[in-house]
Amino acid sequence: MTTQKMYNRYTITAALPYANGPVHIGHLAGVYIPADIYTRYLRLRKKDVIFVCGSDEHGVPITIRAKKEGVSPQEVVDKYHQLNKKAFADLGISFDIYDRTSSPVHHKTAADFFSKLHKENLFVEKISEQYFDREAGQFLADRYIIGTCPNCHFPEAYGDQCENCGSTLSPSELINPRSTLSGDKPVLKNTKHWYLPLDDYEEWLSDWILKGHQEWKTNVYGQCKSWIDNGLQPRAVTRDLDWGVPVPLPGAEGKVLYVWFDAPIGYISATKQWAMDHQKDWEPYWKSPDTRLIHFIGKDNIVFHCIIFPAMLKAHGDYILPDNVPANEFLNLENNKISTSKNWAVWLHEYMESFPDKEDVLRYTLCANAPETKDNDFTWKDFQAKNNNELVAILGNFINRALVLTWKNFNGKVPPAGQLTDDDLAVIEKVKKIPFDLADSLEHFRFREALGNFMELARTGNKYLADTEPWKVIRDDPERVGTILNTALQIVAKLAAFGAPFLPFTSKKIYEILGIKELLWEDALEENILPAEHQINESFLLFEKIEDKVVDDQVNKLAATRNMNLQEKEKAIPGIKGEIAYDVFSQLDMRVGEIRSAETIQKSRKLLKLTVDIGVEIRTVLSGIAMQYSPEQVIGKKVILLSNLQPRNMMGIESQGMILMSEDREGNLRFLTPDGASENGSVIS
C-alpha cells in the first residue's frame, strides 16, 4: 500500500543533534534509525529521495560547555561534529549529507531567510528588560543566571528552570540572582529583539494541522492541538549572544538568530550544500509541490517542527510544508530516564568500540523497542535476548541451514524446483503476502510492526525447514529435497532484499554469499529470484551468541555510574536548616487531600496539573512530578498538601498549594501519604 498522493521526490530530515556531546541510543531509537529505515525503503522503491541531517552548533549550551572546558565554542562543535558524524556512518545511518550549522552556506541561508521576513515586515520589534552582567559586559541568557528557587529554595536554580523541584521559572523570579560569568548580581537593562508573531498564524495552523493532518500520530496531533487551543504567543527570533548567526541588520551588533529559528533552516542549507557538491538543483526538494517533506524527530521537538517551523515556512512563502512528522516518545535505559549529565546512557561511539561488527544487533534491538506510542525501555539483557533468541536462533539459523544443506547436497548450486506440494504452495503464498504487509507498515511509519513482518518471513522459512526436515528426506527423495531447498533459498534472497532497510550490514553479507547483486523492492517480489544451477558462495555465520559476561560487563559499567551519581548526590545533600520557632511552624496548614484528576501541561515536561480535594474545597495544584508519574498513576492518591502557601502563577495557571514529597538519593520523588483511612481535609499536626 502506498500513500494516497503520488510524489516525484522525497525530502527526509532527521533532527539535528546538538554538538555539545555524543549521540546515545535514545537519539537512535527516537529519530535516526526510523529515519534511516524509511529512507532505505524509499531507495529500494527507486524513489528520488534526499536524506539530510547535520550538527546543531549554536546556542547557549555550546557556550557553557566551551567555558567549562576552557576552549572556544568552535572547538567544542568541531570535536562533537566529527565524533557523531563518524558514529552515524559506522552504524550505517545513510545520510546523503551530514552538514553543520556553523558553515558559511548555513549562515547565509539563515540570514537571507531572516532578511526576507524582516523586509516584508513579518516580525514584531519589542524592547524588554533583560539581565545584564556589567563586569562581563553582556546580556545573560537564562542559563547564565542562577539563584534561589522561589518554590523549593534550592540555591542553584537556573533562570529558566529549577532542576530540584522541576518548576519552570523566569530569571526575574529567582531570589538573589547572580551571573555565572562573574558571580555578580546582574542588573536589568533594555534590549531590542525581533519576534515571530505566532498568534497571527494560529487560525491557519488550526486549519492546516487540526483539520488537514488528522492522520498524524496521536502524540504529535495531541501536542499540537494543546498548543493551539491554549493560544499562541509571539516568540523571539533573536537573542543577545556572541555565538550564532549574526542578525543581518544595522545596529544589531552582539545579537544572533535564536537557535530555534536558525536550526531548522539547517535542513535547507544542508540540501543546498549537497546540491553544490553533486551539481544538482536543490530547489525542487524544498519548493516543488510534488515533493513530500517528512521530519523525523523526538517528542521534545514536536512544537518546533509542527508549529513554529511551518509558520516560518508559511511566512516566507517559497517553501513546501511538512506532510508528516512521525515523532517518537523517549527511550529509557534499564528502567531509568537517560541522562547525559549523569552519564546514564549508552553512547553510540562507545558501543561501536565494545561491539565491533554488531551494528545490526543494535539497529534490530532499538527498532524492536522503538518508543513509537509511549516511552519504552532498553536493557542489556533484552539486547542479549534479541540477539540470541531472534537474530541467531531464527534469522541466522534459517539462512545457515538453507545454505549449508545446499552445499552439502548440491555442491553449492541452487537445485531445480520439482513438483510442489500443498505445503510448499502454502508457504510460497504466505511469503508473497508478507512484503505487502511490510510495505504498508513502513508507509505508515509503524517500524516495529514492519520489523515484525520481516521476522515473520524468517520464521516462515525456519518453520518450513523444521517441518519438511530435508536432512532426513535426502536419502530417499533427493528431488524432493531439491524442491525444499529451492523454496528456502528464494526466501533467503527475499530476506536479503526486504531486510536491507533494517539490517543493511547483514543484507550485504547475504548478497555476498548468494553471489547476486542487490535487489530493488519490485525485483524481490518475484517468486523465483535465484535460477536453478546458480552457484552460491561458501556460507558463514551471520550472527554469534552474546555471552552473559559481555552484557554483565555493560550492566556493571552502568552500576558504577549509578554509584558515582549516588556519591555525588550524597555530597550535594544539604545540611539541616537553621532552627525555627514553634510559632513559625504552627503557621503551616497541612491537610490530607485526594487527587481527583490529573493532566499533563504540554508546554512543560515536568509539571502535572492536579485537582486536589482537601475536604473544605477543591484546589488546583501544579506539581513537578511528570517525569516520574503519569496522570493515570496519581488519580485517587491520598496526599499531604501545604494549603496556606501563597498561590503562584506558573505556565498561566494559578497553583494553590504544594504537595509534600520525599526525594531519594537518586532524585526520585515519592508522595508523602497519610497512614490509614484519613479523611480529606484532616489537619496534619
N, C-alpha and C positions, 0 to 999 in steps of 0.2 A: 504494500500500500504506500502511496506517495502523498505528499502534501497536495492540497486542493489546487493551489495556484502553481503554474509552471514557471520556473525561474531559469534564466540563462546562466546565472552565476551566483556564487555564494561568497559572502564576506563573513568569516568566523573570527570572533575576537575572544581572547581569554584575558581575564583581569590582569592588569599589570602588577606583578608582585613588587612590594616595597623593597628598595635596595638598601635596607639597613640591617639585613640579616639573611640567613639561608632559608631555603624552601623546606617545608616539612610535609608529612603525609596528610595533614588536614587540608593543606592547599591542594595537594594532588587529587584527593578523593572528591573535594568540593568543586574543583574547576578544571584542572589541566588534563586529567585522564578522560573525563567525559568529553571534553572538547576535542581531544586527540582522536578518540574512538569515532566521534561523529565525522570529523574531517577525513579520516582514513576511509570511512564508509563512503562518503561522497566521492572521493577519488576513485574508489573501486567501481562506482557507478558512472565514471567518466564525466563528472561534473567539473565545471570551471570554478575552482574554489581557491581562495587565499586565506591562510590561517595566520593571524598576526598577534603578536604579543611583544613584550619588552619590559624593561625595568622602569618603575615609577621612581624617579630620582630627586624629586623636590619635596619640600615640606619640612616642618619643624622637627619631627623625629630624626631626620637625617642630620640636622644641625646639632641636635642634642647629642647624638651618638658621636659626631665628629669632635665636639667639645670634650666629651668624656674620654675619648681616646687620644686627644691632643693632636688630631690631624685635621685636614681640610675636608669639607663636605665632598669634594670631588674625589678625594682618596677613598672615602667610605663607599661611594657609589661605584667607583671603579672596581673595588675589591668584590663587592657582592654581585655586581652585574656579571662579571666573569665567572664567579663561583656558580651562580644559578643558571647561567646560560649553558655551562658545561654539564651541570647535573641534569637539566632538562634533556639535553641531547643524549646523554648516557642512558636515560630511561626511555628513549625513543619518542619523546614528545616532538612531533614533526612540524614545528612552526615553519612557515615559509620565510619568516623573518622574526628575529628576536632583537628588537630595537631598544632605544633608550631615550628618555625624555630630556636628557642633557645635551642631545645632539643639536647641531645648528639647524637642521631641517625641522626638527620639532619646535625649537624656539621661534623660528619664522612662521611656521604654520599656526602655532598658538597665538602669536602676536597678531597675525593677519586676521584670525578669527575674531579676536577681541576688537580689533580696529573696525571691522565691518559692522559689528553690532553697535559700537560706540558712534560711528559715523551716522548710523540710522537712528540714533537717539533711543536705543532699546535698553540702555542702562539707566539706573537712578543714582544720582550722586547724593551721598549723605555725609554729614560731618558728625562725628561722635567722639566721646571721650574714651580714651584707652590708656592703660597704664604705660608709663614711660620710665625707663631707667636712666637717671641723669648721669650717673657715673659711666655707664656703658654707652650712653648716647644713642639709645634706640628704643623703639616701642617693643613691648613684650607680648609675644604670643601667649595664649593661656597656659601652655605647658612650661613656660618660663617663669610662672608665678606660683609660689606655694604659700600656704598659710594654714591657719587652724580652721577645720571644718565647722561651720555653724551648727551642724546637726549632732555629730558624734564627738566633736572636739579633738579629732585626730590632728596632730600638729603639722603633718606633712601632706595635706591635701593639695591637689593641683587646682589651677584656676578654672578647669572645665569639669573636674570630677574628683570626688573623694574615693580613693581606692579602698578605704577601710570600710565605709558603710554603703558605698555604691551610689551616693547622691550625685545627681547632675547639678553642677554649680556654674556660676559666672564669677569672674575674678572679683567683682565688687562685693560678693557675698562673703569672701574669706575674711577671717579675723586676723589682724596683724599680717597682711600680705607682705611678701618680700620677694625680691628678684633673685632668681637662681644664678644670674650672671655676676652680680656684685654683692648680693646679700643685703643691699639697701632696701628701704621701703620705697616702692615706686610712687610716682605722682601721676595724677590724671592730666592728660593733655589732649587737645583737639587734633583729630586727624581725619582726612577725607578718603572715602573709599567709594567704589562703584559696585552697585548691586544689580543682580538679575531679578526683576520683579516677577517671581514665580506665580504670584496671585493673578497676574494678567493672563496666564496660561491655564488657569485652573479649570475653566469650562471646557477648553479644548482637550486637556488631559483627561477629563472625566469622560468625554465622548470617545476619545481615542482608545483609552485603556478599558474603562468600565463597561463600555458598550461594544467596542471594536475588538477587544482581545480577551474575551471570556474564556478562551481556550488555554490561557496561560496557567502555569502551575498554581495550585491553591495558595501556597505560601507567598508567591510573587503577587498574585492578584489581590490577596487579602491585605498585604502590607501597603500596596499602592492605594487601595480603597481607603484604608485607615488614614493615610496622609492626606488624601484629597478631601475626605469627609471632615477632617479636623481643620481644614483651611490652610492654604499655602502662604508662605510669607516671603518677602524679598530676601535674597541671600547674597552676601558679599562675594564678589568675584576677585577682589584684590586684598592684599594684606601688607603690612609693614614688615619686610624681611629682606635680607640681602642674598638669599639663595632661592633661585627660581627663575622663571621667565619674566624679565623686566616689563613693567607696564609701559606700552609704547605710546606714552603721551608726554608732552612737555610739562615740566613741573611735577612729575610723578617719580622723581628720583627716590630710591630707597623703598619702592613698592614693587611687588611682584604679583603675578597672577596666582590666585589661591589654588592650591594643588588639586582641589576637587574640580576646578574649572579646566586646568591645564592637562591633567592626566588622561581623561577620556579622549581628548584631541590627539593623544599619543597613538591611538589606533589609526587615525587618518595619516599622521606624519610617518608612521611605520609603513603604511601602504605606499606612500609617496617614495620613501627610501627604497622599498622593494622594487617599485616600478623603475626607478632610476638605475638600480643595479642590474635589472633584467631587460632594459629597453622596452618597457611596457607602458601602457596608459593607465594611470591609477584611477582616473575619474569614474569610469563605469562601475567600479567596485563600491563607490560611495554616492554616486549621483544618479545612476540609472534605475528606473522603477522596476526593471526586470531582474534586479539583484536582491537576494534575500540576505538581510543583515541579522546575525544572531550573536548575542552576547552570552558567554559562559562566565558566571560569577558565583560567589558565595552570598549567603543571605544578608551579610553586613553591607553589601554593595547594591542591594535592590533599588533603593531610593535614587542613588546616583545614576543608575543605568536605565531606570524605567520612568523616572520623572524629570530629574534635573538635566541629564544629557539630551533626552529627546526635546526638552524645552529649548535648550541651546541650539540644537539642530533645526528645530522649527523656526526659531528666531532668525537664524542665519538664512534659511530659505533654499539653499542649494543642495541639501543632503537628504538622502533617504532616511527613514526611521527604522528602528529595530523591529523585526517581525516577531521575534520571540526572545525571551530572556530566561532560559531554564536554570534558575538559581537553585543551588543545593543548600541544605542545612549544614550543621557543623559535625565534624568527626571528633570524638573523644579518644583518649588513649588510656587503656587499662582502667576504664570507668572513671577517669578524671578529665576535666577540661584541659585541652592542650594549652600550655602557657609558654611563650617564648622567653619571657622574663625569668621564669623559674627553670628553664631548660627542660621542661616536661614536654618532650617532643621526640619524634623520630625524624632526624634531619636527612633529607634525600642524599646529600653528598656522602654522609657517613654510612648510610645504608649501602650505597654503591661500593664503598670500600669493604664493608663487612660481608656483603653477599654478592661477590662477583659472579657474573653470568646468571643471575637470578632476577633480572629486570622484570620478566613476565610474571614471576611469582608475586611480586609486589603489585604490578598492574592488575593481576587477577584478583588478589585479595581486596584491594581498595575498590575495585569495581563491584565485586560481590557484596561489599559492605558500604557502598556509596550511600551517603545520607540524603537520599532523594526527597523523602517526605517528612523525615524527622531526624533529629540528631542520632548518630549511630556510634558504634564503638569499635576500635581496633585493639586486639590483644595479640600478644606474641604466640600464645597457644593456639588461637584461631588461625593465625598466619601459618603455623606449622600444620594444622589440620587441613586447611585448604590445600596446601601443597601435597601432603602425604595421601590424603583420602580422596582428593579430586583430581589434581593435576597428574600425580603419579599413578594412582590406582585406577583411574577411569580413562582420562585422555591419553596419557603416556602408555598405559598398559595396552589399550586397544591398538594404537598405532604400532607399537613394538611387536605385538603378537602378529598382526597382519603382515608386517614386513619380514619378520623372522621366518614365518611359515612359508612365505613366498620364496625366500632364498633357499630354505631347506628343501622344499619340494619341487620348485620350478626354476632353480638356478637364478633367482632374482628377476625373472621375466613375468610380466603380467599374464596370467593364464586366460585363455578364452572362456567366455561365459557359455555354459551349456544350457540345458533345459532348466528353466526357472520354476521353482515350486511355489505354492501359495504363500509359504512363509517368506520366501525371497521377495515375492511381489509386494507383500505387506510392508516389509522393511523398506523397499525401494519407494513405495508410495509415501511412507512417513518421511523419508529423507527428502523427498521432493517438496513436501509441505513446510518443513522446518525453516528454510531460508526466507519464506514469505512472512512467517510469524516474526522471525528475527528482524527483517527489514521494517516491518510495521512498528516493532518496539523501538528501533533506532530512530525512525522518522518522528516518533512522539517522545523522544528523549527519555525513554524508560530503559536505561542502560543495564541495570541489574537484571531486569526481565530479559533483555537481549542476550546477556551473558548466559542466563539460564537456558535460553533457546539453543545457543551454541553448544553448551554442555549436553543438552538433550540429544544433539546429533552424535556426540561422542558416546553417550550412554547407550544410544540405539545400536551403534556399531559394536560396543563392548558386549552388550547382551546378545546380539546376533551371533558373535563368535562363541560365546558361552553356551548358547542354545544349540548351535549346529555342531560344535565340537569337531572341527576339521582335523585335529590331531589324532582323533580316533577313527575317523572315516577314511583316512588316506590309504590304508592298506586294502580296503575292499572296494573303494569307489573314488579313484583319483580324479575322474572327470567331475564328480560332484564337488570335491574339494576345490577344483579349479573355479567352479561357478561361485562358491562361497568366497574365495579369496578375491576374485574379480570384483564382486559386490563390495567386499570390505575395502579394497584398495580405492574404489571410486569414492567411498565415504572419506577415506584418508585425504584424498585430493580436495574434497569439498571442505574438510576441516582446515586445510591449509589456507583456502580462499576466504571462507567465512570467519575464520579466527584471526585473520590479519589485523582487523581494527583493534582487537583486544590484546592479542599476543603476537606482536609483529616479529619478535626475535624467534619465537617458536615456529611461526608460519614460514619464515625464511629457511629454517633448518629442514622443515618437512619438504619444501620445494627442492632443496638440495638433495635430499635422499631420493625423492621421486624422480629427480632428473628432468624436471619440466620448468618452463618459465612461469612467472607469477601470473595468475589468472585474474581477469576482470570479473565483476559480480555476475554479469549475464552469462559469461562463459562457464562459470562454475555451476550454473543451473542445469547445464546439460547432463543427461543421465550417464553417459559414458565419456569420461574425460581422458582416461588412460586407455590407449588402444592395446589390443592383445599383442603379446610379444614385446611390448615396450620394456626396455631394460632399466631397472631401478638400481640405485647405488646401495652400498653396504649400510645397514642400519646402525644407529647408535641411540642410547637412551636420551630422551628429550628432557627428562626431569630426574632428580635424585631425591631421596628422602632427606628430610631435615631432622637431625637427631635432637634429642632432648637437651643435651648440653648446649647446643647452639642457641636455642631460644632461652634457656635458663641464663645464659650469659647476658642476653639482652634484658631479661626481666631483672636480673641483679644490678645491671647498669642503671635501670630506672629506679630501683630501690635505693641505690646510693644517692641518686639525685634527690629522691624524696627525703632521705635522711639529712642531706645537706640543707634542703629547704627548711626542714624542721628545726635544725640547729640555728639557721638564720632567723626563723620565726621566734625561737626562744630568746635570741639576743634582742629581738625587736619588741618583746612583750614589755609594756610599760610597767613601772612600779606602781604601788598603791598610791592613789592620790591623797592629797592632804586631808586632814580631818575636817569634818563639818559638824555643826551643832545639830542636836536632835530636832530643834525647831525648824532648821532648814530642811531636813529630811521629811519631817511631818507635813511639809507643804506639797510633797509629791502625791498626786492622786492616781494610784494604780488600781486598775479594775480587771476582773475577769471578763473576757469577751469571746465571741464566737464569730469566725469568718463566714459570712453568709454568701458572698460572691467574690470572684477574683477575675481580673483580666489583665492582659499584657498592655503595655504602653508602647506603641510601635516606634516611637522616636527614642526609646530608651531600652538598652539591653539588660539593665539591672533592676529596673523598678517594676513592681506589680501594683496595680490599683486594687485595694481591698475594701470591701464593705464589712464593717465590724459592728456586731450587736453587743452593746455594753449594758443591756438591761434598760437603762433610763432613756437611751436614744441610740440611733444608728450613726456611726461615724464613717467617713471616707478617709482612708489612710494609705499613703504611698510607702512601700517598703522595698528596700534594695535586696530582694531575695530571688529575683527572676532567673539568676544564673544557676540556682540550686533547686528551685521548686517551680513546677508548672502550676497554672491556676487550678487545674483539677486536683492536684495533690493537697492544696491548702483549704479548700472549701470544707467547712464543718469542723475545722480545728479549733480547739479551745486555746486562747492566747491570753497574755497579760498586756494590757495597754496602759501606757502613761497618758492619762486622759486630759490632764490640765497643762500639757505642753503648748506653748504659743503656736497657733496654726502657721503653716508655712506654705507658700505657693511654689510648686515645682511642676515643670512641664505644663504650665497653665492650669494646674489642678491644685486646689487647697487641700493639704494634708492636715488632718485634725487629730494629731497624736502620734505616738511612736510605739510600735510593738517591740517588746523586750525580747532580745535574742542572746544566745551564747555563741562564742566563736572559739573553735578548737585551734590547735597549733598549726593546722594546715589551712586555716582561714575559712573553714566550712561553718556556715551559720545554722543554728538549730533553735527552734521555738522553745521558750520557757513556758511550760504548761502547768496549770493548777492540778493538784492531786485530787482524785475523786471527782464526784459529780458537782462541782462548784457551779452555782447559778451565775448566769450572765449578770454583770453589774456588781458582783461581790467585791468588796474593797480589800485590797492587799494591805496588810498592816503588820 
